[in-house]
Amino acid sequence: MEVKDQLRIRMEELKIPVSELAKRVGVSPQSVRFWLQGRSYPGKAKAALVESALSFKLNYSGSDGPGQTVSEGLRQTDIETFMLIQQMPEELKTAFSRMAKDIVRCVKSGNQSADYGPGGATADVYGYPAGQKNSRKRA
């Protein structure tokens, strides 16, 4: 179950309005509404306050069974990265997702590069052709 659904259900069970949860956690009501819409997620510190305010543990695993809570594994940088990815155009999200899956697969198998180019060309973990340095100059 998604975090937004867990929050909504728990808030309904406790009959806590958005404004009250926002006050307890120290955020704006708009932030809570964004959480409930799945547009953003509470950072690690805020998630701990949400868990305390609602007397339950958020499950970030995406399943209905027991999973990792914020304190057990989700870092603020994970949330920030996720939010940045969500702002990408759809084609970039797809490419980024493929690349991330390939990198994880390669790391698990012990390979140092993933196949990204035509004719078996490979790219390193930064997306550059394997064995070549970035030739683009940074502005």
Secondary structure, DSSP 8 states (H G I E B T S, - for coil): --HHHHHHHHHHHHT--HHHHHHHHTS-HHHHHHHHHTS----HHHHHHHHHHHTS----SSSSSS---GGGT--HHHHHHHHHHHTS-HHHHHHHHHHHHHHHHHHHHT-S-EE-SGGG-EE-TTSSBTT----S---
